[in-house]
Amino acid sequence: MVGPACEAWGMFQVINHGISTTLIRDVESEARRFFSLPAKEKMKALRSPGGAAGYGVARITPFFNKFMWHEGFTIVGSPMDHAREVWPHGYRRFCEVMEEYQKKTKDLSERLLILILKSLGIPEEHIEWPRSAAYQGGPAPCTALQLNSYPSCPDPARAMGLAQHTDSFLLTVLHQVSGINGLQVLKEGAGWVRVVPLEGALVVNVGDMLHIMSNGLFPSVLHRAVVDKTSHRMSMAYFYGPPADYRVAPIPRGCPSQAPLQFRPVTVREYIEMKAKNLDGALSGIRVR
């Protein structure tokens, strides 16, 4: 059923995913511990200029004029360097929890990706990269864990949580804390639709690179986060993509009626650099004219 969901919505919710409730609650607790710190303490983990990991505003901020009522902490691999700056004697618990959650979510992402690629009609034996990654024999995927905090906002009409955007990698696995829904997706013919979190479920959405690999069949869903006047909302987004030098391209499905290829091949590294310069134009930049 993941194929039809990806094709219709570019998004689905998954239950029985194998990530324990205890671990998810631990991630929530550690994220809350960080975001509850005074601003001066959080700034000790500030993301370096041009860097990917650390604390700060959303990296899409420069592309928008409206203020984003959001703070985030991006983790790439181990968060130890930043966590030690914040908690010189209390960082181990934070690191252990975040590293374990990344490991479990990476395993889930690889299982889901294989199911999604099989839904495109690709024989299992031909699914080379995610299989090699799953069995630790291939190059490391590009991954990141983003902790998001959306404080209660006195005037939600004048601010946004996170501006509308698509995700760059293959898949994003999102946990919305405490069932407070602020995630919205743009659905053709329906406008902005709230994604109501199901108990125990994780939200999975298609990113740009899976949109490319499916030759446009699976939409890279445009989504945003809205804020609330009374509730503080948190979420954890895990981004999963191919290795940096992997060439992303539409996957031939061996079907005589397959549509002409819509995108030229592009490496992960090249695409990320393109999108950093042109948030809305990266996909059109590799589209076959």
C-alpha positions in Angstrom: 0.0 0.0 0.0 3.0 2.3 0.3 3.1 2.8 -3.5 -0.4 4.1 -3.9 0.0 6.4 -0.8 3.2 7.8 -2.2 1.6 8.4 -5.6 -1.6 10.0 -4.2 -0.2 12.0 -1.4 3.6 11.8 -1.3 3.1 10.9 2.3 1.8 8.2 4.6 1.7 7.2 8.3 3.4 4.0 9.4 2.5 1.9 12.5 4.3 -1.3 13.8 7.5 0.4 12.7 9.7 -1.3 15.3 10.8 1.8 17.2 9.8 1.4 20.8 7.6 3.8 22.6 10.2 4.0 25.3 12.9 5.2 22.9 10.6 7.8 21.3 9.7 9.1 24.8 13.4 9.3 25.6 14.0 11.4 22.5 11.2 13.7 23.4 12.5 14.1 26.9 16.1 14.9 25.8 14.8 17.3 23.1 12.7 19.0 25.7 15.7 19.2 28.1 17.7 21.0 25.4 14.9 23.4 24.2 14.0 24.3 27.8 17.5 25.8 28.4 18.1 29.5 28.5 19.0 31.0 25.1 22.5 31.7 26.3 23.1 28.0 27.0 21.5 26.8 23.7 23.8 29.2 21.8 26.8 27.1 23.0 25.6 24.6 20.4 25.2 27.2 17.7 25.6 25.9 14.1 28.7 27.3 12.4 28.3 29.5 9.3 27.8 27.2 6.4 27.6 24.2 8.7 24.9 21.6 8.8 24.9 20.5 12.5 24.0 22.4 15.6 21.5 24.8 17.0 19.9 27.7 15.0 17.1 29.0 12.8 15.9 26.9 9.9 18.3 26.8 6.9 15.5 27.8 4.6 15.0 31.1 6.5 16.9 33.3 4.0 14.4 32.5 1.2 11.4 34.0 3.1 10.5 37.4 4.4 8.0 36.3 7.0 9.3 35.5 10.5 9.5 31.8 11.4 8.5 31.0 15.0 10.9 28.1 15.2 14.2 26.9 16.6 16.0 23.7 15.7 18.9 21.5 16.6 20.4 19.4 13.7 22.3 16.3 14.4 24.5 14.6 11.8 26.0 11.5 13.2 27.0 12.0 16.9 25.9 15.1 18.7 28.7 14.8 21.2 30.7 17.9 20.2 27.8 20.2 20.6 26.3 18.4 23.6 29.5 18.6 25.6 29.5 22.4 25.1 26.0 22.6 26.5 26.3 19.9 29.3 30.0 19.4 30.1 29.1 16.7 32.7 25.7 15.6 31.5 25.9 15.0 27.8 26.2 11.2 27.6 22.5 10.5 28.1 21.5 13.0 25.3 24.1 11.4 22.9 23.1 7.8 23.6 19.4 8.5 23.1 19.9 10.4 19.9 22.4 7.9 18.4 20.1 5.0 19.2 17.1 6.8 17.7 19.1 7.5 14.5 20.1 3.9 14.2 16.6 2.6 14.6 15.1 5.2 12.2 17.8 4.5 9.6 16.9 0.8 9.7 13.2 1.7 9.3 14.0 4.1 6.4 15.9 1.4 4.5 13.1 -1.1 4.9 10.5 1.4 3.7 12.7 2.5 0.8 13.0 -1.1 -0.5 9.2 -1.5 -0.2 8.6 1.8 -2.1 11.1 0.9 -4.9 9.5 -2.6 -5.2 6.1 -0.8 -5.6 7.6 0.8 -8.8 7.9 -2.7 -10.3 11.7 -3.0 -9.7 12.6 -6.6 -9.0 14.1 -7.0 -5.5 17.4 -8.3 -6.8 17.9 -5.1 -8.8 17.5 -2.8 -5.8 21.2 -2.4 -5.3 22.0 0.7 -3.2 19.5 0.5 -0.4 20.1 -3.2 -0.1 23.9 -2.8 0.2 23.4 0.1 2.7 21.0 -2.0 4.8 23.6 -4.8 5.0 26.5 -2.5 5.8 28.4 -3.3 2.7 27.9 -0.1 0.8 28.8 3.6 1.1 27.1 5.4 4.0 23.8 7.2 3.3 23.4 10.9 4.0 21.3 11.3 7.0 20.4 13.9 9.6 18.1 14.2 12.6 16.4 17.6 13.1 14.9 18.4 16.5 12.2 21.1 16.0 10.7 23.5 18.6 7.7 25.7 17.9 6.9 27.8 21.1 3.4 29.1 21.7 3.0 32.2 19.6 1.0 35.2 20.8 -0.1 36.1 17.2 0.0 33.1 14.9 -1.4 35.1 12.0 1.7 37.2 11.8 4.2 34.3 12.0 4.8 30.9 10.6 6.3 27.8 12.2 8.2 26.6 9.2 7.6 28.0 5.7 6.4 25.8 2.9 9.1 23.6 1.3 9.9 20.2 0.0 12.6 17.9 1.6 15.7 17.2 -0.4 16.5 13.6 0.3 14.6 10.4 -0.4 12.5 10.1 2.7 11.7 12.0 5.9 10.4 10.2 9.0 8.7 12.5 11.3 7.4 12.2 14.9 5.0 14.8 16.2 5.3 15.1 19.9 2.2 14.7 22.2 -0.2 14.5 19.3 -0.2 18.3 18.7 -0.6 18.7 15.0 1.0 21.6 13.2 2.1 19.8 10.1 0.2 20.7 6.9 0.6 19.3 3.3 -0.5 20.9 0.1 -3.0 18.7 -1.8 -4.0 19.6 -5.3 -7.7 20.5 -5.3 -7.9 20.6 -1.5 -5.4 23.2 -0.4 -3.5 22.9 2.8 -4.5 19.8 4.8 -3.6 19.1 8.4 -1.8 15.8 9.1 -3.4 14.6 12.3 -0.9 12.4 14.1 -2.1 8.8 14.8 -1.3 7.2 18.1 2.0 5.4 17.8 2.5 6.3 14.1 5.3 8.0 12.3 4.7 10.3 9.3 6.8 9.4 6.2 7.0 11.8 3.3 8.6 11.7 -0.1 11.5 13.9 -0.8 12.9 15.4 -4.0 15.3 12.5 -4.7 12.6 9.9 -4.5 10.5 12.2 -6.8 13.3 12.1 -9.3 13.9 8.3 -9.0 10.2 7.7 -9.6 10.4 9.9 -12.7 7.8 12.3 -11.2 5.3 9.5 -10.2 5.7 10.2 -6.5 5.2 13.9 -5.6 7.8 15.6 -3.4 5.1 16.9 -1.1 5.1 20.6 -0.3 4.5 21.0 3.5 4.7 23.6 6.2 4.4 23.9 10.0 1.9 26.3 11.7 2.1 27.5 15.2 -0.4 27.7 18.0 -1.3 30.5 20.4 -1.3 28.3 23.5 0.6 25.1 22.8 4.3 24.5 22.5 4.9 22.0 19.8 7.9 19.8 19.1 8.8 17.3 16.4 11.7 15.1 15.3 12.4 14.8 11.6 14.9 12.1 10.3 16.1 12.7 6.8 17.4 9.8 4.8 19.2 10.0 1.4 21.8 8.2 -0.7 25.5 8.6 -0.3 26.9 12.0 -1.3 28.4 10.8 -4.6 25.4 8.6 -5.6 23.9 9.6 -9.0 20.2 10.1 -8.6 18.2 9.5 -11.7 14.8 8.1 -12.8 14.8 4.3 -12.5 13.9 2.4 -15.6 11.1 0.0 -14.8 11.3 -2.1 -17.9 7.8 -1.1 -19.0 7.3 -0.4 -22.8 4.8 2.4 -21.9 7.1 4.1 -19.4 6.9 7.9 -19.7 10.0 9.7 -21.1 12.6 10.5 -18.5 11.8 13.8 -16.8 15.1 14.5 -15.1 18.8 14.3 -15.9 21.1 12.4 -13.5 22.5 14.5 -10.6 24.7 13.5 -7.7 23.4 14.0 -4.2 26.2 16.5 -3.4 25.4 18.5 -6.6 21.7 18.6 -5.9 22.1 19.8 -2.3 24.4 22.6 -3.5 21.8 23.6 -6.1 19.0 23.7 -3.6 21.0 25.7 -1.1 21.2 28.4 -3.8 17.7 28.1 -5.3 15.2 26.5 -2.9 12.3 26.4 -5.3 14.2 26.0 -8.6 16.5 23.0 -8.0 14.1 20.4 -9.5 13.4 22.5 -12.5 17.2 22.9 -13.0 17.6 19.2 -13.7 14.3 18.7 -15.6 14.7 17.5 -19.1 13.4 20.2 -21.4 
